[in-house]
Amino acid sequence: MNQKKTLLTVVMALLFAIDIMAQSTMDVAKFTRMDNDLTARVTKPVTDTDEGKLCALIRVITNLKDIEFRADALGIVKQEQHNGEIWIYVPYGARSLSFAHEGYFPLLYNYTENIDEGVVYELRLKNYSSAEQATANTNTQMFVLSHNPDDASVFIDGMEVKTENGVFAAMMSKGKHTYKVTADQYEPQEGEIDLQGEVVRRDAKLRALFGTFDLFTLPVQGFNILVNGKQVGTSPYKSGRMEPGKYKVRMEKEKYYPVDTVINIRQAEHQSYTCTLTSFADSLFFNRQLGGRRLSFGVTAGYLMPNVSVSSGGEYAGSAINYGKGNSEENANFSSASGFTVGLLADYRLYKNLYLMAGVNYNYMKFKNKQSGIFYDDIWYANEAIICKGDYSYDFVEDYTMHSIEIPLQLSYRFVLSKYGSLHINAGGYLNYGLSAKLKLNGTTLGEGDAYERMGDEPSVEPVNSEPLSSPSTRSANIDLYSKVQAFSMNDNHNENVNISNKSPLKRVNYGLKFGVVYELKGFQIGANYNMMLSNMANAEYFEGNRLPILLKTRKSLMKGYKQNINSIEIKLGYILRY
């Protein structure tokens, strides 16, 4: 009996030994920190719910399945099964990880490196063959994306990921993925990748939607730089991001003449400018450059002093009214002339201090002409029955009012007298278009003498009245000097329309020369102009033909070579938006 019991004990011990020998021990072949793998920080980050920190990722490389993992007191936050590897997310500061699997002795592994937040570690078990390793490695691949600017946002498969120093790098599952890179004031860039056997690299250089410029000044730096009227810095100046377009740039510094220019910012371009400025001490007044805008606009107003000049090739030069004298007694005598002008001004710099000026002005002026005279022993009234004969006197006043539009065009040279003060010498021409020209005539006539019986075209020898006759009357007329039809009235103010010529007395369109001098200080102007009309504003067919007769007896009173001009002096004030 004892012998049988002993044999059974030996057999059981042998079987137990065989079972122990059948088991092997799991062990770690390699533990490596993977700094280029951003999976734990970017691609698939996991947060420790207790402290809100990123977990570290332990990628366990093994061909074994159904391994039981246990961590230290900090625990395991998340576990994922992948082909050929298992992902274990552990909190920051974890110390160890234990492995258990049927048929193997359990393993407690203490990390050889500190477990940092958001870092990927690779842990390879010893029993992982090279063939199996190759198989495992084919399930993921590295994707590296470099981008400019460095602060751009990166989206992988529609989800935003983190980048460091302008680079995104992470192990990603094989297959097709999309990426998109965006940044403020840049055109976005997107694409598609297919991760297979090799590392995939992309370089995303975004095209800027803005432009920049540098500005340097000579002979010194330190000039104040103003962009669109706002100071942005001093030279040398480097701009920030600017939307494409034109900008007004001004450079100014004490004891230097300011300079204004316009720069054109172009998309995705950097431009560099160098500007030379002139100091007060280094230049004479006639070659200093006037500051301010290249193109400026302003307003003007002033007092107008017209001078009406008439001449003819004959004995006299009258007016639009025929008084029948036909000699020097009927010469026009225009006086009491005055008026005003208001207008708009455009000022464009051609080169340095040489400018071109243009504008439009409204001009108003008025003046008078007085006429008086007497006819002795002359017929002053006649009808079919009687003829009145004796002395016939008249006294008339012609009141003229004229409205016109003037378009001047002048060259102007500016002498710079101070930082904001300058003297302008202007010369050019003008075109004048008449809006209206009215002549208002008022006067009286007086006939004194006797009435005679009419004998054909001659009076009888003896008068038919016993007492001398006296016949006063009034005359008035409103004449449109730009019209062929004239209206006038006699005594009872009964109006009559008369067409006495195929031409109006005056022409609407005239031209001449314009000269002036202006002093300007900080945009405010005061100056004087002289306007010299070159054209003849009178229509020859009217003045050398049958003018409007105002007296009862019609007489031939023709003028040859008649000319009429209006020259004027302007005293003007103005303001121009130059600065």
C-alpha positions in Angstrom: 0.0 0.0 0.0 2.7 2.4 1.0 4.6 1.8 -2.3 1.4 2.6 -4.4 0.9 5.9 -2.5 4.5 6.9 -3.0 4.3 6.2 -6.8 1.1 8.3 -7.1 2.8 11.3 -5.4 5.7 11.2 -7.8 3.4 11.1 -10.8 1.4 14.1 -9.6 4.6 16.1 -8.9 5.9 15.3 -12.4 2.7 16.5 -14.0 2.8 19.8 -12.0 6.3 20.4 -13.1 5.4 19.7 -16.8 2.6 22.3 -16.5 4.9 24.9 -15.0 7.5 24.3 -17.8 4.7 24.8 -20.4 4.1 28.4 -19.2 6.5 31.3 -20.2 6.9 34.8 -18.8 5.7 37.9 -20.7 8.4 40.6 -20.7 9.0 44.0 -22.2 11.5 44.1 -25.0 11.6 47.9 -25.4 9.9 51.0 -24.0 10.4 54.1 -26.1 9.2 57.7 -25.8 7.7 58.8 -29.3 8.0 62.6 -29.4 7.0 62.8 -33.1 3.8 61.0 -32.5 1.1 63.6 -31.7 -1.7 61.1 -31.3 -2.2 61.8 -27.6 -2.1 65.6 -28.1 -3.7 66.1 -31.5 -5.2 63.2 -33.3 -7.0 61.3 -30.5 -6.4 63.1 -27.2 -8.1 61.7 -24.1 -8.5 63.9 -20.9 -8.2 62.8 -17.3 -11.6 63.6 -16.0 -10.3 64.3 -12.5 -7.8 67.0 -13.3 -8.6 67.8 -16.9 -5.1 67.0 -18.1 -4.2 65.1 -21.3 -3.5 61.4 -20.7 -0.4 59.7 -21.9 -0.8 56.9 -24.5 0.9 53.5 -24.0 0.9 51.7 -27.4 1.4 48.1 -26.4 2.8 46.2 -29.5 1.9 42.5 -29.3 0.3 39.7 -31.3 -1.4 38.4 -28.2 -5.1 38.9 -27.7 -7.2 39.1 -24.6 -4.4 40.5 -22.4 -5.7 41.8 -19.1 -4.1 45.1 -18.1 -4.0 46.6 -14.7 -2.5 49.9 -13.7 -1.3 51.4 -10.5 -3.4 53.4 -8.2 -4.0 56.1 -10.9 -5.8 53.5 -13.0 -6.5 53.2 -16.8 -8.6 56.0 -18.3 -9.3 54.3 -21.6 -8.3 51.1 -23.6 -8.6 50.5 -27.3 -7.9 47.4 -29.4 -6.1 48.0 -32.7 -4.5 45.6 -35.2 -1.3 44.4 -33.7 -1.4 46.8 -30.8 -3.4 47.9 -27.8 -3.8 51.5 -26.8 -3.7 52.2 -23.1 -4.5 55.8 -21.9 -3.1 56.5 -18.5 -3.0 59.6 -16.4 0.0 61.9 -16.1 2.5 60.5 -13.5 1.5 56.8 -13.8 4.2 54.5 -12.5 3.5 50.9 -13.6 1.4 48.6 -15.7 0.7 44.9 -15.1 -0.1 42.2 -17.8 -2.0 39.0 -17.4 -2.8 36.3 -20.0 -3.7 32.7 -19.8 -0.7 30.5 -20.3 1.8 33.2 -19.2 3.1 34.3 -15.9 1.8 37.8 -15.0 4.1 40.7 -15.5 4.4 43.9 -13.5 6.3 46.5 -15.4 7.6 49.7 -13.8 8.0 52.5 -16.4 11.6 53.4 -17.1 10.7 57.0 -18.0 8.4 59.5 -16.4 5.0 59.5 -17.9 4.3 63.0 -19.1 1.1 64.7 -20.1 0.0 64.1 -23.8 3.0 62.0 -24.7 3.0 58.7 -26.7 5.1 55.7 -25.5 5.7 52.5 -27.4 5.9 49.3 -25.3 7.0 46.1 -27.2 6.6 42.7 -25.6 9.5 40.2 -26.0 7.4 37.5 -27.5 6.5 39.9 -30.5 8.2 38.3 -33.6 9.7 40.4 -36.4 7.2 39.1 -38.9 4.3 39.9 -36.6 5.8 43.4 -35.9 5.9 44.2 -39.6 2.3 43.2 -39.8 1.4 45.4 -36.9 3.3 48.4 -38.3 1.3 48.3 -41.5 -1.9 49.4 -39.7 -0.8 53.0 -39.1 1.5 55.4 -40.9 3.1 58.8 -40.1 1.6 62.0 -41.7 3.7 65.2 -41.5 2.1 68.6 -42.5 4.1 71.8 -42.4 2.2 75.1 -42.7 2.9 78.8 -43.0 1.9 80.9 -41.2 2.7 79.0 -38.0 -0.5 80.1 -36.3 -2.7 78.6 -38.9 -5.5 76.2 -37.9 -5.3 72.6 -39.2 -8.3 70.3 -39.7 -7.9 66.5 -40.2 -11.0 64.8 -41.5 -13.0 67.8 -40.6 -11.8 68.0 -37.0 -9.4 70.7 -35.7 -6.1 69.3 -34.4 -3.2 70.8 -32.6 0.1 71.8 -34.1 3.5 72.8 -32.8 5.9 75.4 -34.4 4.1 75.2 -37.7 4.1 71.4 -38.0 1.5 68.7 -37.5 2.9 65.1 -37.2 1.0 62.0 -36.1 0.5 58.3 -36.6 -2.7 57.9 -38.4 -4.7 54.9 -39.6 -3.9 53.9 -43.2 -6.3 54.9 -45.9 -7.6 58.2 -47.3 -7.8 61.3 -45.1 -8.6 65.0 -45.8 -6.8 68.0 -44.4 -7.5 71.8 -44.5 -5.3 74.7 -43.3 -6.9 78.1 -42.5 -5.7 81.4 -41.1 -7.1 84.9 -40.8 -6.5 87.0 -43.9 -5.1 84.1 -45.8 -6.6 81.9 -48.6 -7.4 78.4 -47.1 -5.7 75.4 -48.6 -7.0 71.8 -48.5 -6.2 68.4 -49.9 -6.5 64.7 -49.6 -3.8 62.1 -48.6 -3.7 58.3 -48.9 -1.5 56.7 -46.1 0.0 53.4 -47.2 3.6 52.1 -47.0 5.6 55.4 -46.6 5.5 58.5 -44.6 3.4 61.2 -46.3 4.6 64.9 -46.1 2.7 68.0 -47.2 3.7 71.7 -47.2 0.9 74.2 -47.0 2.0 77.8 -47.7 -1.1 79.9 -47.5 -1.5 82.9 -49.9 -2.0 86.1 -48.0 -5.1 88.3 -48.6 -3.2 91.4 -47.5 -0.1 93.4 -48.4 2.7 95.1 -46.5 5.2 97.9 -47.1 8.4 99.4 -45.7 9.2 103.1 -45.8 12.6 104.6 -45.4 13.4 108.4 -45.5 16.5 110.3 -46.5 18.6 112.1 -45.5 17.5 111.1 -42.0 15.1 108.7 -40.3 12.5 109.6 -37.6 9.9 111.2 -39.9 6.3 110.9 -38.6 4.4 108.6 -40.9 0.7 109.2 -41.4 -1.6 106.8 -43.4 -4.9 108.2 -44.4 -4.4 111.0 -42.0 -3.6 108.8 -39.0 -0.2 108.6 -37.5 1.1 105.0 -37.5 4.8 105.4 -36.6 8.1 106.8 -37.6 10.6 106.0 -40.3 12.0 103.5 -40.9 8.5 102.1 -40.9 7.3 98.6 -41.4 3.5 98.2 -41.9 1.3 95.5 -40.5 -1.2 93.6 -42.6 -3.1 96.0 -44.9 -6.0 95.3 -47.2 -5.3 95.8 -50.9 -6.0 99.3 -52.2 -4.7 102.8 -52.4 -3.5 104.6 -49.3 -2.5 108.3 -48.8 0.9 108.5 -47.0 2.3 111.6 -45.5 5.9 112.1 -44.1 6.6 115.1 -41.9 9.2 116.2 -39.5 10.1 119.6 -37.9 12.3 121.8 -40.1 11.5 119.6 -43.2 9.0 120.1 -45.9 6.3 117.4 -45.7 5.8 115.0 -48.6 2.5 113.4 -49.6 2.3 110.3 -51.8 -0.1 107.5 -52.6 0.9 103.9 -52.4 -1.0 100.9 -53.9 -1.1 97.9 -51.6 -1.3 94.7 -53.6 -2.4 91.3 -52.4 0.3 89.0 -51.1 3.1 91.5 -51.9 5.6 93.3 -49.8 6.8 96.7 -51.2 9.6 98.9 -50.1 9.8 102.7 -50.6 12.5 105.3 -50.0 11.7 109.0 -50.0 14.0 112.0 -49.9 12.8 115.0 -48.1 14.1 118.6 -48.2 14.9 120.7 -45.1 14.1 124.4 -44.8 17.7 125.3 -44.4 18.9 123.3 -47.5 16.6 124.9 -50.1 15.6 128.3 -51.5 12.0 129.2 -51.6 11.6 128.7 -55.3 12.6 125.0 -55.4 10.8 123.8 -52.2 8.0 121.5 -52.9 4.6 122.4 -51.7 3.0 119.9 -49.3 -0.4 118.5 -49.5 -2.4 116.2 -51.7 -1.6 115.6 -55.3 -5.2 116.3 -56.3 -7.2 118.8 -54.2 -10.6 120.4 -54.4 -11.9 123.7 -53.1 -14.4 126.5 -53.2 -14.0 130.2 -54.1 -16.1 133.4 -53.9 -15.3 136.9 -54.7 -16.2 140.4 -55.8 -16.3 141.1 -59.6 -15.5 144.5 -61.2 -16.4 144.4 -64.9 -15.3 146.9 -67.5 -17.5 147.1 -70.6 -15.5 148.2 -73.7 -17.1 149.1 -77.0 -15.5 150.3 -80.3 -16.4 150.6 -84.0 -14.8 151.5 -87.2 -17.1 154.6 -87.7 -17.9 157.8 -86.0 -19.6 156.4 -82.9 -20.1 153.3 -80.9 -23.6 153.1 -79.4 -25.6 150.4 -77.6 -28.3 147.9 -78.5 -30.8 150.8 -78.6 -31.0 153.1 -81.6 -31.6 156.7 -80.5 -31.2 158.0 -84.0 -28.4 160.5 -83.4 -25.8 158.6 -85.4 -22.9 160.5 -84.0 -20.6 160.8 -81.0 -23.6 162.1 -78.9 -24.9 158.6 -79.0 -21.6 156.9 -77.7 -22.2 154.3 -75.1 -21.0 155.2 -71.6 -21.2 152.1 -69.4 -20.7 152.7 -65.7 -21.7 151.6 -62.2 -20.4 148.1 -62.9 -20.2 145.5 -60.2 -20.9 141.8 -59.6 -19.8 138.6 -57.8 -18.5 135.2 -58.5 -18.7 131.8 -56.7 -17.2 128.5 -57.9 -15.5 125.2 -57.4 -11.8 124.5 -57.9 -9.8 121.4 -58.8 -6.0 121.5 -58.3 -3.7 118.8 -59.7 0.1 118.6 -59.2 1.8 118.0 -62.5 5.4 118.1 -61.3 6.8 119.4 -58.0 5.3 122.9 -57.7 3.8 123.1 -61.1 0.0 122.6 -61.0 -2.9 122.5 -63.4 -6.1 124.3 -62.2 -9.6 123.9 -63.5 -13.0 124.7 -62.2 -16.4 126.1 -62.8 -17.7 129.6 -61.7 -21.0 131.3 -61.6 -20.6 135.0 -62.5 -23.1 137.8 -62.0 -22.6 141.4 -63.1 -24.6 144.5 -63.7 -23.9 147.9 -65.3 -25.6 151.0 -66.7 -25.6 153.2 -69.8 -27.1 156.7 -69.8 -28.3 158.5 -73.0 -29.7 162.0 -73.3 -30.0 164.4 -76.2 -32.2 166.8 -78.1 -33.3 167.3 -81.8 -33.8 170.9 -82.8 -36.5 171.9 -85.3 -37.3 168.4 -86.1 -40.4 166.3 -86.6 -41.4 164.6 -83.4 -44.8 163.3 -84.3 -46.7 162.5 -87.5 -49.9 160.8 -88.6 -52.1 160.8 -91.7 -53.5 164.3 -90.9 -50.8 166.3 -89.1 -47.1 166.7 -88.5 -45.7 167.9 -85.2 -42.4 169.8 -85.5 -40.1 171.5 -83.0 -37.6 170.5 -80.4 -37.5 166.9 -79.3 -35.5 165.9 -76.2 -34.9 162.4 -74.5 -33.4 161.1 -71.4 -32.9 157.3 -70.9 -31.2 154.8 -68.6 -30.1 151.3 -69.7 -29.8 148.7 -66.9 -27.9 145.6 -67.8 -27.8 142.3 -65.8 -25.8 139.3 -66.9 -25.5 135.7 -65.6 -23.0 133.3 -66.9 -21.0 130.1 -66.3 -17.2 130.3 -66.6 -14.9 127.4 -67.0 -11.2 128.4 -66.4 -8.1 126.3 -67.1 -4.8 127.6 -65.8 -1.2 126.6 -65.2 0.0 127.6 -61.7 3.5 127.7 -60.2 3.8 127.8 -56.4 6.6 129.6 -54.5 6.8 128.0 -51.0 7.2 130.7 -48.4 6.8 128.7 -45.2 5.8 125.2 -44.1 2.1 125.9 -45.0 2.4 129.2 -46.9 2.9 129.7 -50.7 2.5 132.3 -53.4 0.8 131.2 -56.7 1.3 132.7 -60.1 -1.5 131.6 -62.4 -2.0 132.0 -66.2 -4.4 130.4 -68.7 -7.7 130.9 -70.4 -11.4 130.6 -69.9 -14.6 129.8 -71.7 -17.8 131.7 -70.8 -21.3 130.6 -71.5 -24.1 133.2 -71.0 -27.1 132.0 -69.1 -29.0 135.2 -69.4 -28.4 138.9 -70.4 -31.2 141.4 -69.8 -31.5 145.1 -70.7 -34.1 147.1 -68.9 -34.7 150.5 -70.5 -36.6 153.4 -68.9 -36.8 157.0 -70.0 -38.8 160.0 -71.0 -39.3 162.1 -74.2 -40.6 165.7 -74.6 -41.8 167.2 -77.8 -42.3 171.0 -77.9 -43.5 173.0 -81.0 -46.4 173.3 -83.4 -48.8 171.1 -85.3 -49.0 171.4 -89.1 -51.4 170.1 -91.6 -49.9 167.2 -93.5 -49.4 167.9 -97.2 -48.1 164.6 -98.5 -44.8 164.1 -96.7 -44.4 167.8 -95.9 -46.0 170.0 -93.3 -48.1 173.1 -94.2 -46.5 176.5 -94.1 -48.6 177.7 -91.2 -49.3 175.8 -88.0 -52.9 174.8 -87.2 -52.6 175.4 -83.4 -52.8 178.8 -81.8 -50.7 177.9 -78.8 -47.3 176.0 -78.6 -47.7 172.3 -78.0 -45.9 170.2 -75.3 -46.1 166.4 -75.5 -44.2 164.4 -72.8 -44.2 160.6 -72.9 -42.5 157.6 -71.3 -40.7 154.8 -72.9 -39.7 151.4 -71.5 -38.4 148.1 -72.8 -37.3 144.7 -71.6 -34.8 143.3 -74.0 -33.3 139.7 -74.0 -29.9 140.3 -75.4 -29.7 136.6 -76.4 -33.0 136.6 -78.3 -34.0 137.9 -81.8 -37.4 139.0 -80.5 -37.5 142.2 -78.3 -40.4 143.5 -76.2 -41.0 147.2 -75.4 -43.8 149.5 -74.3 -44.6 153.2 -74.7 -46.6 155.6 -72.4 -49.3 153.2 -71.3 -46.9 150.3 -70.8 -48.6 148.4 -73.6 -46.1 145.6 -74.6 -45.1 145.0 -78.2 -43.0 142.2 -79.5 -40.7 143.2 -82.3 -38.3 141.2 -84.5 -35.9 143.6 -86.0 -32.9 141.4 -86.8 -32.0 137.8 -87.7 -29.5 137.9 -84.9 -29.6 138.5 -81.2 -27.6 141.5 -79.9 -25.0 139.4 -78.0 -23.4 135.9 -78.4 -23.7 133.4 -75.6 -20.3 131.8 -75.9 -17.1 133.8 -75.4 -13.5 133.2 -74.4 -10.5 135.0 -73.1 -7.3 134.9 -71.1 -7.1 134.7 -67.3 -4.1 135.9 -65.1 -3.9 135.9 -61.3 -1.9 135.8 -58.2 -2.9 134.0 -54.9 -1.5 133.7 -51.5 -2.3 130.4 -49.6 -1.9 129.5 -46.0 -3.0 126.1 -44.7 -5.5 125.8 -47.5 -7.0 129.3 -47.1 -6.6 131.5 -50.2 -6.8 135.2 -51.1 -6.0 136.5 -54.5 -6.9 138.5 -57.6 -7.5 137.7 -61.2 -7.7 139.7 -64.4 -10.0 138.4 -67.1 -9.4 139.7 -70.6 -12.0 138.8 -73.2 -10.6 138.0 -76.6 -13.8 137.3 -78.5 -16.3 139.9 -79.8 -19.5 139.3 -77.8 -21.5 141.5 -80.2 -23.3 140.1 -83.2 -22.3 142.3 -86.2 -25.6 141.7 -88.1 -27.5 143.3 -85.3 -25.4 146.3 -84.4 -24.5 147.1 -88.0 -28.2 146.7 -89.1 -31.5 147.8 -87.8 -31.2 148.1 -84.0 -34.3 148.6 -81.8 -35.5 152.2 -82.3 -36.8 153.8 -79.2 -37.8 157.3 -80.4 -40.8 158.1 -82.5 -38.9 159.1 -85.6 -36.9 156.3 -87.2 -33.5 157.3 -88.4 -30.7 155.4 -90.1 -28.0 155.1 -87.5 -25.7 152.3 -88.5 -22.4 151.3 -87.0 -19.6 149.5 -88.8 -17.0 147.1 -87.3 -18.7 147.2 -83.9 -17.0 145.3 -81.1 -18.0 144.8 -77.5 -15.9 143.1 -74.7 -16.2 142.7 -71.0 -12.9 142.6 -69.1 -13.0 142.2 -65.3 -11.0 142.2 -62.1 -11.8 139.6 -59.4 -10.9 139.8 -55.7 -11.4 136.2 -54.5 -11.3 134.2 -51.3 -11.2 130.4 -51.2 -10.5 127.3 -49.3 -8.9 124.2 -50.7 -8.7 120.7 -49.1 -5.0 120.3 -49.6 -4.0 118.9 -46.2 
